[in-house]
Amino acid sequence: MANTRALPQRRTATKKATGRKPPAPARKATVIALPVRALRGDDAYQAIRRRILDNVYPPGHQALESALAEDLGISRTPVREALIRLSNEGLVEVIPRHGMRVLPVSPLDMREIYEVLTALESAAAEMLARRKPTDAELRPLVDATRDMGRALKANDLDAWAAADERFHQGLVELAGNRTLIDAVARLADRVHRARMFTLRLRPKPTTSTEEHTAMLDRIRAGDARGVVEVNRAHRERAGRELLAIFERYRLHQL
């Protein structure tokens, strides 16, 4: 009992002698972990979406949830969540007890998509030209245009298409309007599907590369009207080429 009383007395004396409080115990860092289920659901969404856009799962492709889950190495629950998101984006049709079916794109769909995409992207180009971006800001567009030219010389259409998409995505992002960026992204996904399907059915895209260079020149010059005219002509020509392929090969949908 005597020892028990002496211990707090010694601590009190130390506090009085030093005038300092004993150090507080170190706080443990709080680690916020994302739910595994959420991570898997997003992984499933990204994986299925990528396969649809690249036509690994072509239009009309059907797959059971169980088959998709086995293919991705995860359970059926995140697959089901991913299919709901993809259905909301208009990429798949969810079929009860039968998984999903990849939705096709019709000529009418593509005509409407190109009309809206042309208007939105032209607005982005106008905003960018009026702002007169620096050379550093325009570097991604310059690099993409350079890579398009190199890909054409190497006859690598896949590399050309990737560089072309980088240019258009960078153009819209540099405009800095988040609502516009989100709207274009949803349309660009559908254009990507059609492009990958028809890439080798179109003429060699030398004109397209030249039009990108012309857009860059007008943006540097702050020529808002000029860049809108070039971009509009560029997108309208691409749309006409795509629709011509639908007609030539009698494609009612892809």
C-alpha positions in Angstrom: 0.0 0.0 0.0 2.9 2.4 0.8 4.4 1.9 -2.6 1.1 2.6 -4.3 0.8 6.0 -2.6 4.3 7.0 -3.3 4.1 6.7 -7.0 1.6 9.6 -7.7 3.6 11.8 -5.2 6.8 11.3 -7.2 5.0 12.2 -10.5 3.5 15.4 -8.9 6.9 16.4 -7.7 8.4 16.0 -11.1 5.7 18.1 -12.6 6.3 20.9 -10.1 10.0 20.8 -10.5 10.1 21.0 -14.3 6.9 23.0 -14.9 6.2 20.9 -17.9 3.3 18.5 -18.6 4.3 14.9 -19.6 4.1 14.5 -23.4 0.8 13.4 -24.8 0.7 9.9 -26.4 1.3 10.0 -30.1 -1.9 9.9 -32.2 -2.3 7.1 -34.6 -2.6 8.1 -38.2 -6.1 7.5 -39.6 -6.0 5.3 -42.7 -9.2 5.4 -44.8 -9.4 2.3 -46.9 -11.7 2.1 -49.9 -14.1 -0.8 -49.8 -12.7 -3.8 -51.8 -16.2 -4.2 -53.3 -16.1 -0.6 -54.6 -12.6 -1.1 -56.1 -13.6 -4.3 -57.8 -16.8 -2.7 -59.1 -14.9 0.1 -60.7 -12.3 -2.3 -62.1 -15.1 -4.4 -63.7 -16.7 -1.3 -65.2 -13.4 -0.1 -66.7 -12.5 -3.5 -68.1 -15.9 -4.2 -69.7 -16.2 -0.7 -71.0 -12.7 -0.8 -72.6 -13.6 -4.1 -74.4 -16.8 -2.6 -75.7 -15.1 0.6 -77.0 -12.3 -1.4 -78.7 -14.8 -3.8 -80.2 -13.4 -6.8 -78.3 -17.1 -7.1 -77.3 -18.6 -6.1 -80.7 -22.1 -4.7 -81.2 -24.7 -7.4 -80.5 -22.3 -9.4 -78.3 -24.1 -11.1 -75.4 -22.5 -12.5 -72.2 -23.9 -13.9 -69.0 -22.9 -12.2 -65.7 -21.2 -15.5 -64.7 -19.1 -15.6 -67.8 -18.0 -12.0 -67.4 -17.2 -12.6 -63.7 -15.1 -15.6 -64.6 -13.4 -13.7 -67.4 -12.4 -10.9 -65.1 -11.6 -13.1 -62.1 -14.1 -11.5 -59.7 -17.5 -12.2 -58.2 -20.8 -11.5 -60.0 -21.8 -8.6 -57.7 -19.3 -6.0 -59.1 -20.0 -7.2 -62.6 -23.7 -6.5 -62.0 -22.9 -3.0 -60.7 -20.7 -2.4 -63.7 -23.4 -3.4 -66.2 -25.9 -1.0 -64.6 -23.4 1.9 -65.1 -22.8 0.8 -68.7 -26.5 0.6 -69.3 -27.0 4.2 -68.1 -24.3 5.2 -70.6 -26.2 3.6 -73.4 -23.4 1.0 -74.1 -25.2 -2.2 -73.1 -28.7 -3.5 -72.5 -29.0 -5.4 -69.3 -31.1 -8.6 -69.8 -32.5 -10.2 -66.6 -31.0 -13.6 -66.0 -29.1 -13.4 -69.3 -26.4 -10.8 -68.5 -25.9 -8.1 -71.1 -26.0 -7.3 -74.8 -23.7 -4.7 -76.4 -25.8 -2.1 -78.1 -25.1 -1.2 -81.7 -24.6 2.2 -83.2 -26.8 3.1 -86.2 -26.1 5.6 -89.0 -28.7 7.9 -87.4 -26.9 7.6 -84.1 -23.6 8.6 -85.6 -25.1 11.5 -87.6 -26.6 13.0 -84.4 -23.4 12.3 -82.4 -21.2 14.1 -85.0 -23.6 17.0 -85.1 -23.4 17.6 -81.4 -19.7 16.7 -81.1 -18.9 19.2 -83.8 -20.8 22.0 -82.0 -19.2 21.2 -78.6 -15.7 20.8 -79.8 -15.9 24.0 -82.0 -17.0 25.9 -78.8 -14.0 24.5 -77.0 -11.6 25.5 -79.8 -13.1 29.0 -79.8 -12.6 29.4 -76.0 -9.0 28.2 -76.3 -8.1 30.5 -79.2 -9.6 33.5 -77.3 -7.5 32.7 -74.3 -4.3 32.5 -76.4 -2.6 29.6 -74.5 1.1 29.5 -74.1 3.4 27.2 -76.1 3.8 25.1 -73.0 0.1 24.6 -72.7 -0.1 23.6 -76.4 2.7 21.1 -76.2 0.4 18.1 -75.8 -1.4 19.1 -79.0 1.9 19.7 -80.9 3.2 16.3 -79.7 0.0 14.6 -80.8 0.1 16.2 -84.2 3.7 15.1 -84.6 2.9 11.6 -83.6 0.1 11.5 -86.1 2.5 12.4 -88.9 5.0 9.7 -87.7 2.3 7.1 -87.5 1.2 7.8 -91.1 4.8 7.5 -92.4 5.0 4.1 -90.6 1.6 3.1 -91.9 0.5 2.5 -88.3 -3.2 3.4 -88.3 -3.7 2.3 -84.7 -1.0 4.7 -83.5 -2.4 7.4 -85.7 -5.9 6.9 -84.2 -4.5 7.1 -80.6 -2.6 10.3 -81.4 -5.7 11.8 -83.0 -7.8 11.1 -80.0 -5.1 12.6 -77.7 -5.3 15.8 -79.8 -9.1 16.2 -79.6 -9.2 15.3 -75.9 -6.4 17.7 -75.1 -8.1 20.5 -77.1 -11.3 20.1 -75.1 -9.5 19.8 -71.8 -7.5 23.0 -72.4 -10.8 24.9 -72.9 -11.3 24.4 -69.1 -15.1 24.0 -69.1 -15.8 21.0 -67.0 -19.4 20.6 -68.2 -18.3 20.7 -71.8 -15.5 18.2 -71.1 -17.9 15.7 -69.5 -20.4 16.0 -72.4 -17.7 15.5 -75.1 -16.2 12.5 -73.2 -19.5 10.6 -73.4 -19.9 11.3 -77.2 -16.2 10.6 -77.8 -16.6 7.0 -76.5 -19.2 6.2 -79.2 -17.1 7.8 -81.9 -14.2 5.7 -80.7 -16.2 2.5 -81.3 -17.2 3.5 -84.8 -13.6 4.6 -85.6 -12.0 1.3 -84.5 -14.6 -0.6 -86.5 -14.1 1.5 -89.7 -10.4 2.6 -89.3 -9.1 0.4 -92.2 -12.1 1.1 -94.4 -11.4 4.8 -94.7 -9.0 6.6 -97.0 -5.5 7.2 -95.5 -6.0 10.2 -93.1 -3.4 12.6 -94.5 -6.0 15.4 -94.7 -6.9 15.0 -91.1 -3.4 15.5 -89.9 -3.1 18.7 -92.0 -6.3 20.0 -90.5 -4.9 19.5 -87.0 -1.8 21.6 -87.9 -4.1 24.3 -89.3 -6.1 24.3 -86.0 -2.9 24.8 -84.0 -1.8 27.7 -86.2 -5.1 29.5 -85.6 -5.1 28.9 -81.9 -1.6 30.4 -81.6 -2.8 33.4 -83.6 -5.8 33.9 -81.4 -8.0 33.4 -84.4 -11.2 32.2 -82.7 -13.4 32.3 -85.9 -10.7 30.7 -88.0 -10.2 27.7 -85.7 -14.0 27.2 -85.4 -14.2 27.0 -89.2 -11.3 24.6 -89.5 -12.6 22.3 -86.7 -16.2 22.3 -88.1 -15.0 21.4 -91.6 -12.7 18.7 -90.0 -15.5 17.1 -88.0 -18.1 17.3 -90.8 -15.7 15.7 -93.3 -15.0 12.8 -90.8 -18.7 12.3 -90.2 -19.4 12.2 -94.0 -16.7 9.6 -94.4 -18.1 7.4 -91.7 -21.7 7.6 -93.0 -20.4 6.8 -96.5 -18.9 3.6 -95.1 -22.3 2.7 -93.6 -23.8 3.1 -97.0 -21.1 1.5 -99.1 -21.0 -1.7 -97.0 -24.8 -1.6 -96.3 -24.2 -1.4 -92.6 -27.5 -0.7 -90.8 -25.6 -0.6 -87.5 -22.3 -1.4 -86.0 
